[in-house]
Amino acid sequence: MNTLHIAKKEIVSALRNKSTFLFMLAFPIALMLILGLALSNAFSGSIEISDVKMAYKIDQASPALAAGWESFAKAAEESGVLIEPLPTGQDGKQAVKEAQYAAYADVSDKGIAYYDNSRSTVESNILQGMLRSFADRYNLEAAFANAGASSRTDGSGQSPAQLVKATSLTADSQPNSMDYYAVAMTTMIALYAALSASALIETERTRHTIVRLAAAPVSKAEIFAGKVLGSTVINAIFIVAVMLISHFAFGANWGDHPVHVLLVLITEVLMAIGFGLAVGMIFRSKASHSFLLIFIQIASFVGGAYFPVNDFTGFIGAVSYYSPLRWNNAGVIETVFGGDTAPALTAAGYNLACAVVLLAVCMFFIRRRETI
């Protein structure tokens, strides 16, 4: 009961502190808006390309190849790529040089001779990829047919084309800039819980209430647990508020597993509180505040708060793995956009393990003191 009273007192004190309240809400929302709008193009997974045209000519092709190519051309047209036969009497290579077509393909049973225009790099890459896909699929189906796969039903009655299935290993949904920075800013502000936590004990000293606490019929463990619980609850309120504002004001996507996302964020808050308390007990001065500010900024920078770090190599890529923001961002993003809750549980497990160790260190320091 004493623990709950102390927790309530911490929550009320934090809510009365308007500067802290505004900082924990306004800071992440402002950064989310600025970075989300400024870097929106960096997260765009597509570009608009118009009039992608390729000419082709089929010579000495088998009926199977001709039928396959016809199906390929129709499918490409549905994707906005026009593949049309080369007009009679026209030179395909010359037409490409004159930019009448982005590329020209000479199709036969011997293979596909492909010619492109170096000035149309993007269009050429698209067409090359489509042709490689067609060739690989046709060769694979031909191999099945030669091996007798077309005559065997095995009770399924599948044709060679049906035996080839493509499965994407990446999520269909990818975060846009606002989605990414909603997650990044929320995990970053959860780490800022270490700042207020570093002053949980020191504030009692500056207010000269530490002696009254020591004289009260309350154990050190109850005081410690109450302060940790109160700080966790108030920071969890800030986290939920940021999530709601980002969702309803900016349209950020938080997925279909909000419980798992909150589990990651709340355990991160608990870890940050343990870290802040430990630093505050070691330094026992304003130096703890400066140390935590520097640490949080470095962890945010290398952990992906300001830009994605997944593709980084070298020093920053190596250091980023030790930033709590990296594993928390990854856990939340993979859960939200991949639909897999395992990364969230893994990140929460890391957070909880670190929190237990840090809080145990804090209890060790407290037990060695005459007062808390």
Secondary structure as GFF3:
##gff-version 3
##sequence-region A 1 372
A	DSSP	alpha_helix	2	16	.	.	.	ID=ss1
A	DSSP	alpha_helix	18	38	.	.	.	ID=ss2
A	DSSP	three_ten_helix	40	43	.	.	.	ID=ss3
A	DSSP	beta_strand	52	58	.	.	.	ID=ss4
A	DSSP	alpha_helix	63	78	.	.	.	ID=ss5
A	DSSP	beta_strand	81	85	.	.	.	ID=ss6
A	DSSP	alpha_helix	92	97	.	.	.	ID=ss7
A	DSSP	beta_strand	103	108	.	.	.	ID=ss8
A	DSSP	beta_strand	111	116	.	.	.	ID=ss9
A	DSSP	alpha_helix	121	146	.	.	.	ID=ss10
A	DSSP	alpha_helix	160	163	.	.	.	ID=ss11
A	DSSP	alpha_helix	177	191	.	.	.	ID=ss12
A	DSSP	alpha_helix	193	198	.	.	.	ID=ss13
A	DSSP	alpha_helix	202	206	.	.	.	ID=ss14
A	DSSP	alpha_helix	210	215	.	.	.	ID=ss15
A	DSSP	alpha_helix	220	250	.	.	.	ID=ss16
A	DSSP	alpha_helix	258	283	.	.	.	ID=ss17
A	DSSP	alpha_helix	287	303	.	.	.	ID=ss18
A	DSSP	alpha_helix	314	320	.	.	.	ID=ss19
A	DSSP	alpha_helix	324	338	.	.	.	ID=ss20
A	DSSP	alpha_helix	342	367	.	.	.	ID=ss21
###
